[in-house]
Amino acid sequence: MARVFITGSADGLGQLAADALIAQGHKVVLHARNEKRGLEALDKVPGAETVVTADLSSVDETKRLASKVNALGPVRGSVKDFV
């Protein structure tokens, strides 16, 4: 199945999307704004491939996030769930 990257997946709709996609057999890469929320996200979504962290209000952190995700390999879909 496909690798899917979900921003804002530490809780709420992003977490629900991650659970649904994992249940369908997809590899899911979670996103959280900081390390603490990232670890919490992995606890809440145990089937996730990994979690990457970045504060998307920072252009520099967003660029680093893109590099981290790209380094994981091909991403076939993304869910953008952040405000």
N, C-alpha and C positions, 0 to 999 in steps of 0.2 A: 504494500500500500504506500501511499504518499506521505512525505514529511510535511507537516503543517506547522507554521509559526503563529503563535497567538499572543498578541500584545495585551497587557492588562489582564493576565490570566491567573493572578494570585487569588482572586475571589470573584464572586458574582457571575455575570454572563460569560466572561472569558473562561472561568473555571468550568461552567456547565458545558461550554463548547468543547473544551479539552476532554472532559469525561466522555462526551458523545462520540467524538472523533476517535478516541482510544478504543472505545467499545466496538467501533467499526473496523478496527485493525490498523489505523493510521499511526505513524510516529508523530508525536506531538512535542514541540519545543515551546516551553512556557517562557513568559517574560514577567519580570517584576521590577519595580523601581529601585529596590535596594536588596542587599544580601539577606537581611532578615526576612523580608517578604518572599524572597525567592525560596528560602528553605521551608517556609510555611507552605508555599505553593506546592513544592515537591511532596510534602507530607499529605496535603489534601488531594493530590492527583498522583498516586503512586505509580501509575503506568506511563508517566511522561518520560520521554527520552532524556531531557535535561532542562535546565532553566538558565536563562541569560538575564543579566540585570543591567538596567540603565534608566536614568531619569530622562524621559522623552522631552522634558522642557528645556533640556540642554542640547544644542546642536552637536557639540563635540561628543557627548555621550551617545547620542543617537547614531552618529557615524561609527563609533566604536562598536555599538550594538550590531549594526549592519555587517561589519567585518566578522564579528563573532558568529553570527548566524550563517553567513556565507561559508565560513570555515567548516561548518558541520556537514556540508554537502548540499546537493540539490534540494530546494524547497519548492514543492508543487502547489502550495496554497498558503494563504495567510488570512488571519482574522484580526481585524483592528478593533480592539475594545479598550479604548482609553479616552479620557476626557482632557 
